[in-house]
């Protein structure tokens, strides 16, 4: 997890890692069983890759805000922490999924006034 406060907002990013016992770490590319040390090394590589990806995402968001492509709120809204302790994404994800599943979302009108 990476969390910070800025622009009068609390922001939280959480990245989940597969456990070292996950089947993806058990076998190598040839189908041979990895040793415990090999599984741990492969898991560490997986963890570092995910953390690098998260760092790139956050840097890109700050660059987007800095260059004026979008506001801080637009870039980070999904990760802003609400008064309940949940992020905005966590609060709306289920309802939004239902809207799309039921067809309640209006069709995208390109060029329509905003």
C-alpha positions as CSV (number, residue, x, y, z in Angstrom):
1,X,0.0,0.0,0.0
2,X,1.1,3.5,-0.7
3,X,-0.9,6.3,1.0
4,X,-0.3,10.1,1.0
5,X,-2.1,13.3,1.7
6,X,-2.0,16.2,-0.7
7,X,-4.4,18.9,-2.1
8,X,-6.5,18.4,1.1
9,X,-7.2,14.8,0.1
10,X,-6.0,11.4,1.4
11,X,-5.1,9.1,-1.3
12,X,-4.5,5.3,-1.1
13,X,-3.2,2.8,-3.6
14,X,-3.3,-0.9,-2.7
15,X,-1.6,-3.6,-4.8
16,X,-2.3,-7.2,-4.0
17,X,0.3,-9.9,-4.5
18,X,-0.4,-13.5,-5.2
19,X,0.9,-15.6,-2.2
20,X,4.2,-17.4,-2.6
21,X,2.1,-20.6,-2.5
22,X,0.1,-19.7,-5.6
23,X,0.4,-22.2,-8.4
24,X,2.1,-19.7,-10.7
25,X,5.2,-19.9,-8.6
26,X,5.2,-23.7,-8.2
27,X,6.4,-24.6,-11.7
28,X,9.1,-23.2,-14.0
29,X,8.7,-22.6,-17.7
30,X,9.6,-26.3,-18.5
31,X,7.0,-27.6,-16.1
32,X,9.5,-28.6,-13.4
33,X,8.7,-28.0,-9.8
34,X,10.6,-25.2,-8.2
35,X,12.5,-25.4,-4.9
36,X,11.3,-23.3,-2.0
37,X,14.1,-20.9,-2.6
38,X,13.2,-20.6,-6.3
39,X,9.6,-20.0,-5.5
40,X,10.5,-17.3,-3.1
41,X,12.8,-15.7,-5.7
42,X,10.1,-15.8,-8.4
43,X,7.6,-14.3,-5.9
44,X,10.0,-11.5,-5.1
45,X,10.4,-10.8,-8.8
46,X,6.6,-10.7,-9.1
47,X,6.3,-8.3,-6.1
48,X,9.0,-6.0,-7.5
49,X,7.3,-5.9,-10.9
50,X,4.0,-4.9,-9.4
51,X,5.5,-2.2,-7.3
52,X,7.4,-0.8,-10.3
53,X,4.1,-0.7,-12.2
54,X,2.3,1.1,-9.4
55,X,5.1,3.6,-9.2
56,X,4.8,4.3,-12.9
57,X,1.0,4.8,-12.6
58,X,1.4,7.3,-9.8
59,X,4.2,9.2,-11.6
60,X,2.1,9.3,-14.7
61,X,-0.9,10.7,-12.8
62,X,1.3,13.4,-11.2
63,X,2.7,14.3,-14.7
64,X,-0.8,14.5,-16.1
65,X,-1.8,16.9,-13.3
66,X,1.4,18.9,-13.6
67,X,1.0,19.3,-17.4
68,X,-2.7,20.4,-17.1
69,X,-4.1,17.4,-18.9
70,X,-6.4,16.8,-15.9
71,X,-7.0,18.0,-12.4
72,X,-5.8,16.3,-9.3
73,X,-9.3,15.1,-8.6
74,X,-9.7,13.7,-12.1
75,X,-6.4,11.8,-11.9
76,X,-6.7,10.5,-8.4
77,X,-10.5,10.3,-7.8
78,X,-10.8,6.5,-7.6
79,X,-8.1,6.4,-5.0
80,X,-9.3,9.3,-2.8
81,X,-10.2,8.0,0.7
82,X,-13.7,8.9,1.9
83,X,-15.0,9.5,5.4
84,X,-15.9,5.8,5.7
85,X,-12.2,4.8,5.1
86,X,-13.1,3.3,1.7
87,X,-11.8,4.7,-1.5
88,X,-14.2,6.3,-4.0
89,X,-13.7,3.3,-6.2
90,X,-14.6,0.9,-3.4
91,X,-17.7,2.9,-2.7
92,X,-19.0,3.0,-6.3
93,X,-17.6,-0.1,-8.1
94,X,-20.5,-2.5,-7.3
95,X,-23.2,0.0,-8.2
96,X,-21.4,1.0,-11.4
97,X,-21.0,-2.7,-12.5
98,X,-24.8,-3.2,-11.9
99,X,-25.6,-0.2,-14.1
100,X,-23.5,-1.5,-16.9
101,X,-24.9,-5.1,-16.5
102,X,-28.5,-3.9,-16.6
103,X,-28.0,-1.4,-19.5
104,X,-28.8,1.6,-17.3
105,X,-25.8,3.5,-18.6
106,X,-26.7,5.8,-21.6
107,X,-24.9,5.2,-24.9
108,X,-21.8,7.3,-25.4
109,X,-22.6,10.3,-27.5
110,X,-19.4,11.5,-29.1
111,X,-19.2,15.2,-29.6
112,X,-22.2,15.8,-27.3
113,X,-22.0,19.0,-25.1
114,X,-20.9,18.4,-21.6
